[in-house]
Amino acid sequence: MATKQTLGEYIRNLRNKRDIGVRELGRAVDVSGVHISSIEKDKNTPSPELLRKIAVILGADIDKLLSMADQVDPEVIDVIKGSPAAAPSFLRSAKGLTKAQWAELEKVAQKMASKKK
């Protein structure tokens, strides 16, 4: 059975695929190369803000990185805090949806949000 890739391994693989050095990535996200190295060795867990910067530089999905780090996007937390009863209730009612249904639901939500603006 294959072992699950860690956050650090995933970041290292993305960085290597893009031919970006540890120090170069560190400079791009305002931390030291040593800090990036410790993240890649799974010795440190980056903050959601740092993960967002890393995702942008490496062209990664921020939600995947946050999930691998067992973190929740602060923006998502704000949505939950804004609707403390509605958000959990909605998620419970939607828990059995297929991936296709989730994608359709996301499109509807985006359409509704764009009309709100």
OpenMM code with the backbone's topology and positions (N, CA, C; nanometers):
from openmm import Vec3, app, unit

residues = "MET ALA THR LYS GLN THR LEU GLY GLU TYR ILE ARG ASN LEU ARG ASN LYS ARG ASP ILE GLY VAL ARG GLU LEU GLY ARG ALA VAL ASP VAL SER GLY VAL HIS ILE SER SER ILE GLU LYS ASP LYS ASN THR PRO SER PRO GLU LEU LEU ARG LYS ILE ALA VAL ILE LEU GLY ALA ASP ILE ASP LYS LEU LEU SER MET ALA ASP GLN VAL ASP PRO GLU VAL ILE ASP VAL ILE LYS GLY SER PRO ALA ALA ALA PRO SER PHE LEU ARG SER ALA LYS GLY LEU THR LYS ALA GLN TRP ALA GLU LEU GLU LYS VAL ALA GLN LYS MET ALA SER LYS LYS LYS".split()
positions = [
    Vec3(0.0847, -0.1187, 0.0000),
    Vec3(0.0000, 0.0000, 0.0000),
    Vec3(0.0886, 0.1241, 0.0000),
    Vec3(0.0615, 0.2167, -0.0901),
    Vec3(0.1417, 0.3385, -0.1015),
    Vec3(0.1124, 0.4306, 0.0165),
    Vec3(0.2175, 0.4972, 0.0634),
    Vec3(0.1976, 0.5911, 0.1728),
    Vec3(0.1498, 0.7242, 0.1163),
    Vec3(0.0706, 0.7918, 0.1951),
    Vec3(0.0158, 0.9198, 0.1542),
    Vec3(0.1267, 1.0252, 0.1550),
    Vec3(0.1296, 1.1067, 0.0515),
    Vec3(0.2312, 1.2113, 0.0405),
    Vec3(0.2045, 1.3192, 0.1456),
    Vec3(0.3098, 1.3632, 0.2125),
    Vec3(0.2954, 1.4679, 0.3131),
    Vec3(0.2905, 1.6046, 0.2449),
    Vec3(0.2496, 1.7046, 0.3218),
    Vec3(0.2472, 1.8417, 0.2708),
    Vec3(0.3864, 1.8835, 0.2255),
    Vec3(0.4863, 1.8555, 0.3068),
    Vec3(0.6238, 1.8936, 0.2731),
    Vec3(0.6712, 1.8286, 0.1442),
    Vec3(0.6431, 1.7001, 0.1290),
    Vec3(0.6818, 1.6289, 0.0063),
    Vec3(0.6113, 1.6879, -0.1149),
    Vec3(0.4845, 1.7203, -0.0972),
    Vec3(0.4056, 1.7761, -0.2070),
    Vec3(0.4625, 1.9115, -0.2508),
    Vec3(0.4922, 1.9972, -0.1536),
    Vec3(0.5503, 2.1286, -0.1850),
    Vec3(0.6852, 2.1121, -0.2519),
    Vec3(0.7697, 2.0224, -0.1997),
    Vec3(0.9020, 1.9988, -0.2595),
    Vec3(0.8880, 1.9520, -0.4044),
    Vec3(0.7958, 1.8595, -0.4297),
    Vec3(0.7751, 1.8101, -0.5660),
    Vec3(0.7282, 1.9207, -0.6597),
    Vec3(0.6352, 2.0034, -0.6140),
    Vec3(0.5890, 2.1163, -0.6962),
    Vec3(0.7032, 2.2122, -0.7259),
    Vec3(0.7809, 2.2425, -0.6227),
    Vec3(0.8932, 2.3355, -0.6383),
    Vec3(0.9952, 2.2806, -0.7372),
    Vec3(1.0272, 2.1518, -0.7251),
    Vec3(1.1241, 2.0896, -0.8158),
    Vec3(1.0726, 2.0848, -0.9591),
    Vec3(0.9431, 2.0566, -0.9771),
    Vec3(0.8846, 2.0532, -1.1113),
    Vec3(0.8949, 2.1889, -1.1801),
    Vec3(0.8903, 2.2940, -1.1008),
    Vec3(0.8968, 2.4291, -1.1563),
    Vec3(1.0394, 2.4841, -1.1565),
    Vec3(1.1337, 2.3970, -1.1158),
    Vec3(1.2756, 2.4336, -1.1144),
    Vec3(1.3022, 2.5616, -1.0343),
    Vec3(1.2429, 2.5662, -0.9148),
    Vec3(1.2607, 2.6792, -0.8238),
    Vec3(1.3409, 2.6299, -0.7038),
    Vec3(1.4461, 2.7012, -0.6690),
    Vec3(1.5277, 2.6638, -0.5543),
    Vec3(1.4599, 2.6969, -0.4227),
    Vec3(1.5084, 2.6356, -0.3160),
    Vec3(1.4531, 2.6588, -0.1823),
    Vec3(1.4657, 2.8063, -0.1451),
    Vec3(1.5829, 2.8632, -0.1655),
    Vec3(1.6035, 3.0046, -0.1307),
    Vec3(1.5181, 3.0961, -0.2185),
    Vec3(1.5063, 3.0603, -0.3469),
    Vec3(1.4257, 3.1405, -0.4385),
    Vec3(1.2787, 3.1420, -0.3953),
    Vec3(1.2259, 3.0251, -0.3584),
    Vec3(1.0885, 3.0193, -0.3102),
    Vec3(1.0746, 3.0990, -0.1810),
    Vec3(1.1714, 3.0841, -0.0927),
    Vec3(1.1687, 3.1587, 0.0332),
    Vec3(1.1627, 3.3095, 0.0095),
    Vec3(1.2483, 3.3586, -0.0800),
    Vec3(1.2479, 3.5021, -0.1115),
    Vec3(1.1126, 3.5447, -0.1695),
    Vec3(1.0553, 3.4611, -0.2537),
    Vec3(0.9291, 3.4946, -0.3193),
    Vec3(0.8126, 3.5039, -0.2208),
    Vec3(0.8226, 3.4323, -0.1086),
    Vec3(0.7130, 3.4322, -0.0107),
    Vec3(0.7527, 3.4984, 0.1212),
    Vec3(0.8670, 3.5686, 0.1206),
    Vec3(0.9125, 3.6471, 0.2361),
    Vec3(0.9495, 3.5655, 0.3593),
    Vec3(1.0078, 3.4478, 0.3376),
    Vec3(1.0658, 3.3708, 0.4488),
    Vec3(1.2030, 3.3221, 0.4042),
    Vec3(1.2772, 3.2635, 0.4952),
    Vec3(1.4108, 3.2141, 0.4603),
    Vec3(1.4021, 3.0794, 0.3884),
    Vec3(1.5074, 3.0489, 0.3163),
    Vec3(1.5176, 2.9178, 0.2538),
    Vec3(1.5185, 2.8078, 0.3582),
    Vec3(1.5755, 2.8369, 0.4740),
    Vec3(1.5796, 2.7398, 0.5842),
    Vec3(1.4366, 2.7071, 0.6288),
    Vec3(1.3525, 2.8097, 0.6334),
    Vec3(1.2129, 2.7880, 0.6734),
    Vec3(1.1414, 2.7002, 0.5703),
    Vec3(1.1624, 2.7275, 0.4424),
    Vec3(1.1018, 2.6441, 0.3369),
    Vec3(1.1510, 2.5006, 0.3516),
    Vec3(1.2796, 2.4850, 0.3751),
    Vec3(1.3368, 2.3514, 0.3912),
    Vec3(1.2725, 2.2778, 0.5083),
    Vec3(1.2514, 2.3472, 0.6189),
    Vec3(1.1899, 2.2821, 0.7356),
    Vec3(1.0446, 2.2450, 0.7073),
    Vec3(0.9758, 2.3237, 0.6252),
    Vec3(0.8389, 2.2893, 0.5847),
    Vec3(0.8425, 2.1633, 0.4989),
    Vec3(0.9365, 2.1595, 0.4036),
    Vec3(0.9463, 2.0443, 0.3142),
    Vec3(0.9858, 1.9172, 0.3872),
    Vec3(1.0533, 1.9307, 0.4997),
    Vec3(1.0901, 1.8145, 0.5811),
    Vec3(0.9821, 1.7843, 0.6850),
    Vec3(0.8706, 1.8558, 0.6773),
    Vec3(0.7572, 1.8400, 0.7688),
    Vec3(0.7941, 1.8654, 0.9145),
    Vec3(0.8914, 1.9542, 0.9348),
    Vec3(0.9295, 1.9932, 1.0707),
    Vec3(0.8485, 2.1141, 1.1172),
    Vec3(0.8014, 2.1958, 1.0229),
    Vec3(0.7182, 2.3128, 1.0525),
    Vec3(0.5955, 2.3098, 0.9635),
    Vec3(0.4834, 2.3544, 1.0189),
    Vec3(0.3612, 2.3678, 0.9401),
    Vec3(0.3416, 2.5158, 0.9108),
    Vec3(0.3321, 2.5525, 0.7838),
    Vec3(0.3154, 2.6934, 0.7501),
    Vec3(0.1770, 2.7449, 0.7872),
    Vec3(0.1690, 2.8740, 0.8106),
    Vec3(0.0404, 2.9380, 0.8390),
    Vec3(-0.0447, 2.9372, 0.7119),
    Vec3(-0.1758, 2.9562, 0.7270),
    Vec3(-0.2594, 2.9648, 0.6073),
    Vec3(-0.2145, 3.0758, 0.5120),
    Vec3(-0.1680, 3.1868, 0.5683),
    Vec3(-0.1217, 3.2986, 0.4852),
    Vec3(0.0015, 3.2591, 0.4044),
    Vec3(0.0962, 3.1890, 0.4678),
    Vec3(0.2164, 3.1452, 0.3974),
    Vec3(0.1806, 3.0393, 0.2934),
    Vec3(0.0897, 2.9495, 0.3271),
    Vec3(0.0458, 2.8494, 0.2296),
    Vec3(-0.0156, 2.9160, 0.1069),
    Vec3(-0.0908, 3.0226, 0.1286),
    Vec3(-0.1519, 3.0947, 0.0162),
    Vec3(-0.0430, 3.1514, -0.0748),
    Vec3(0.0608, 3.2111, -0.0162),
    Vec3(0.1715, 3.2662, -0.0955),
    Vec3(0.2440, 3.1556, -0.1723),
    Vec3(0.2687, 3.0436, -0.1056),
    Vec3(0.3359, 2.9296, -0.1706),
    Vec3(0.2508, 2.8783, -0.2860),
    Vec3(0.1198, 2.8681, -0.2633),
    Vec3(0.0295, 2.8196, -0.3680),
    Vec3(0.0358, 2.9086, -0.4915),
    Vec3(0.0386, 3.0390, -0.4707),
    Vec3(0.0445, 3.1330, -0.5834),
    Vec3(0.1734, 3.1145, -0.6612),
    Vec3(0.2867, 3.1086, -0.5924),
    Vec3(0.4172, 3.0964, -0.6591),
    Vec3(0.4292, 2.9631, -0.7319),
    Vec3(0.3793, 2.8552, -0.6698),
    Vec3(0.3950, 2.7222, -0.7292),
    Vec3(0.2770, 2.6820, -0.8191),
    Vec3(0.1764, 2.7685, -0.8297),
    Vec3(0.0609, 2.7356, -0.9117),
    Vec3(-0.0183, 2.6188, -0.8565),
    Vec3(-0.0262, 2.6122, -0.7246),
    Vec3(-0.0934, 2.5010, -0.6576),
    Vec3(-0.2339, 2.5411, -0.6137),
    Vec3(-0.3159, 2.4430, -0.5859),
    Vec3(-0.4512, 2.4641, -0.5346),
    Vec3(-0.4412, 2.4908, -0.3843),
    Vec3(-0.4774, 2.6129, -0.3432),
    Vec3(-0.4654, 2.6504, -0.2024),
    Vec3(-0.5499, 2.5608, -0.1132),
    Vec3(-0.6669, 2.5211, -0.1611),
    Vec3(-0.7521, 2.4361, -0.0777),
    Vec3(-0.6880, 2.2996, -0.0542),
    Vec3(-0.6179, 2.2476, -0.1548),
    Vec3(-0.5490, 2.1196, -0.1369),
    Vec3(-0.4365, 2.1349, -0.0343),
    Vec3(-0.3579, 2.2429, -0.0452),
    Vec3(-0.2492, 2.2646, 0.0513),
    Vec3(-0.3044, 2.2799, 0.1924),
    Vec3(-0.4105, 2.3584, 0.2074),
    Vec3(-0.4703, 2.3763, 0.3400),
    Vec3(-0.5216, 2.2445, 0.3955),
    Vec3(-0.5840, 2.1651, 0.3110),
    Vec3(-0.6342, 2.0353, 0.3546),
    Vec3(-0.5196, 1.9454, 0.3995),
    Vec3(-0.4114, 1.9440, 0.3226),
    Vec3(-0.2963, 1.8606, 0.3595),
    Vec3(-0.2343, 1.9058, 0.4911),
    Vec3(-0.2481, 2.0352, 0.5226),
    Vec3(-0.1941, 2.0904, 0.6474),
    Vec3(-0.2955, 2.0831, 0.7615),
    Vec3(-0.4112, 2.0209, 0.7354),
    Vec3(-0.5199, 2.0144, 0.8348),
    Vec3(-0.5595, 2.1537, 0.8828),
    Vec3(-0.5696, 2.2460, 0.7871),
    Vec3(-0.6077, 2.3836, 0.8188),
    Vec3(-0.7287, 2.4241, 0.7361),
    Vec3(-0.7948, 2.5278, 0.7824),
    Vec3(-0.9099, 2.5820, 0.7117),
    Vec3(-0.8758, 2.7251, 0.6724),
    Vec3(-0.9106, 2.7616, 0.5513),
    Vec3(-0.8868, 2.8958, 0.5007),
    Vec3(-0.9563, 2.9975, 0.5919),
    Vec3(-0.8844, 3.1008, 0.6360),
    Vec3(-0.9471, 3.2037, 0.7210),
    Vec3(-1.0726, 3.2644, 0.6569),
    Vec3(-1.0754, 3.2721, 0.5244),
    Vec3(-1.1933, 3.3235, 0.4544),
    Vec3(-1.3137, 3.2319, 0.4784),
    Vec3(-1.2890, 3.1013, 0.4811),
    Vec3(-1.3963, 3.0047, 0.5069),
    Vec3(-1.4439, 3.0171, 0.6514),
    Vec3(-1.3511, 3.0361, 0.7416),
    Vec3(-1.3868, 3.0542, 0.8829),
    Vec3(-1.4758, 3.1776, 0.8985),
    Vec3(-1.4430, 3.2850, 0.8258),
    Vec3(-1.5248, 3.4064, 0.8314),
    Vec3(-1.6665, 3.3800, 0.7816),
    Vec3(-1.6797, 3.2989, 0.6767),
    Vec3(-1.8130, 3.2644, 0.6249),
    Vec3(-1.8908, 3.1876, 0.7310),
    Vec3(-1.8263, 3.0927, 0.7949),
    Vec3(-1.8925, 3.0122, 0.8989),
    Vec3(-1.9330, 3.1008, 1.0162),
    Vec3(-1.8431, 3.1913, 1.0570),
    Vec3(-1.8749, 3.2815, 1.1684),
    Vec3(-1.9893, 3.3756, 1.1319),
    Vec3(-1.9985, 3.4115, 1.0038),
    Vec3(-2.1056, 3.4998, 0.9584),
    Vec3(-2.2413, 3.4323, 0.9574),
    Vec3(-2.2424, 3.3009, 0.9466),
    Vec3(-2.3669, 3.2230, 0.9479),
    Vec3(-2.3459, 3.0995, 1.0343),
    Vec3(-2.3300, 3.1190, 1.1651),
    Vec3(-2.2913, 3.0068, 1.2522),
    Vec3(-2.3880, 2.8892, 1.2537),
    Vec3(-2.5154, 2.9100, 1.2288),
    Vec3(-2.6095, 2.7978, 1.2254),
    Vec3(-2.6282, 2.7473, 1.0827),
    Vec3(-2.6286, 2.8384, 0.9858),
    Vec3(-2.6583, 2.8009, 0.8475),
    Vec3(-2.5463, 2.7186, 0.7837),
    Vec3(-2.4215, 2.7568, 0.8056),
    Vec3(-2.3101, 2.6878, 0.7391),
    Vec3(-2.3028, 2.5396, 0.7785),
    Vec3(-2.2996, 2.5066, 0.9075),
    Vec3(-2.2951, 2.3641, 0.9430),
    Vec3(-2.4187, 2.2881, 0.8965),
    Vec3(-2.5359, 2.3504, 0.9055),
    Vec3(-2.6591, 2.2863, 0.8616),
    Vec3(-2.6532, 2.2566, 0.7123),
    Vec3(-2.6056, 2.3532, 0.6342),
    Vec3(-2.5915, 2.3349, 0.4903),
    Vec3(-2.4956, 2.2198, 0.4598),
    Vec3(-2.3813, 2.2183, 0.5264),
    Vec3(-2.2826, 2.1134, 0.5005),
    Vec3(-2.3359, 1.9754, 0.5370),
    Vec3(-2.4097, 1.9657, 0.6466),
    Vec3(-2.4683, 1.8368, 0.6836),
    Vec3(-2.5680, 1.7899, 0.5777),
    Vec3(-2.6477, 1.8819, 0.5263),
    Vec3(-2.7479, 1.8431, 0.4276),
    Vec3(-2.6845, 1.8083, 0.2931),
    Vec3(-2.5644, 1.8602, 0.2672),
    Vec3(-2.4981, 1.8368, 0.1384),
    Vec3(-2.3938, 1.7256, 0.1438),
    Vec3(-2.3783, 1.6613, 0.2575),
    Vec3(-2.2676, 1.5662, 0.2739),
    Vec3(-2.2731, 1.4460, 0.1803),
    Vec3(-2.3893, 1.4096, 0.1304),
    Vec3(-2.3995, 1.2929, 0.0434),
    Vec3(-2.3906, 1.3241, -0.1054),
    Vec3(-2.3633, 1.4493, -0.1399),
    Vec3(-2.3585, 1.4869, -0.2809),
    Vec3(-2.2384, 1.4254, -0.3526),
    Vec3(-2.2559, 1.3990, -0.4803),
    Vec3(-2.1450, 1.3496, -0.5628),
    Vec3(-2.0547, 1.4661, -0.6000),
    Vec3(-1.9380, 1.4350, -0.6569),
    Vec3(-1.8481, 1.5416, -0.7021),
    Vec3(-1.9158, 1.6296, -0.8070),
    Vec3(-1.9894, 1.5671, -0.8969),
    Vec3(-2.0597, 1.6430, -1.0010),
    Vec3(-2.1650, 1.7346, -0.9387),
    Vec3(-2.2355, 1.6855, -0.8387),
    Vec3(-2.3361, 1.7680, -0.7723),
    Vec3(-2.2717, 1.8840, -0.6978),
    Vec3(-2.1570, 1.8592, -0.6341),
    Vec3(-2.0840, 1.9664, -0.5659),
    Vec3(-2.0408, 2.0732, -0.6666),
    Vec3(-1.9923, 2.0294, -0.7821),
    Vec3(-1.9494, 2.1235, -0.8860),
    Vec3(-2.0674, 2.2080, -0.9328),
    Vec3(-2.1833, 2.1433, -0.9514),
    Vec3(-2.3036, 2.2163, -0.9937),
    Vec3(-2.3472, 2.3149, -0.8857),
    Vec3(-2.3428, 2.2721, -0.7611),
    Vec3(-2.3797, 2.3574, -0.6491),
    Vec3(-2.2851, 2.4782, -0.6394),
    Vec3(-2.1569, 2.4538, -0.6609),
    Vec3(-2.0589, 2.5626, -0.6565),
    Vec3(-2.0884, 2.6664, -0.7649),
    Vec3(-2.1231, 2.6208, -0.8855),
    Vec3(-2.1571, 2.7130, -0.9954),
    Vec3(-2.2782, 2.7983, -0.9587),
    Vec3(-2.3793, 2.7359, -0.9000),
    Vec3(-2.4998, 2.8087, -0.8595),
    Vec3(-2.4643, 2.9125, -0.7530),
    Vec3(-2.3840, 2.8733, -0.6555),
    Vec3(-2.3444, 2.9653, -0.5485),
    Vec3(-2.2647, 3.0828, -0.6049),
    Vec3(-2.1733, 3.0554, -0.6987),
    Vec3(-2.0950, 3.1634, -0.7599),
    Vec3(-2.1854, 3.2588, -0.8371),
    Vec3(-2.2838, 3.2032, -0.9072),
    Vec3(-2.3787, 3.2861, -0.9827),
    Vec3(-2.4586, 3.3741, -0.8874),
    Vec3(-2.5034, 3.3165, -0.7767),
    Vec3(-2.5805, 3.3925, -0.6781),
    Vec3(-2.4939, 3.5026, -0.6162),
    Vec3(-2.3692, 3.4710, -0.5869),
    Vec3(-2.2790, 3.5692, -0.5263),
    Vec3(-2.2500, 3.6840, -0.6228),
    Vec3(-2.2362, 3.6528, -0.7508),
    Vec3(-2.2067, 3.7592, -0.8481),
    Vec3(-2.3273, 3.8525, -0.8662),
    Vec3(-2.4472, 3.8009, -0.8514),
    Vec3(-2.5676, 3.8848, -0.8606),
    Vec3(-2.5810, 3.9754, -0.7394),
    Vec3(-2.5270, 3.9289, -0.6268),
    Vec3(-2.5354, 4.0031, -0.5010),
    Vec3(-2.4525, 4.1312, -0.5066),
    Vec3(-2.3431, 4.1277, -0.5844),
    Vec3(-2.2494, 4.2411, -0.5887),
    Vec3(-2.3058, 4.3561, -0.6601),
] * unit.nanometer
topology = app.Topology()
chain = topology.addChain("A")
for resn in residues:
    res = topology.addResidue(resn, chain)
    for name in ("N", "CA", "C"):
        topology.addAtom(name, app.Element.getBySymbol(name[0]), res)
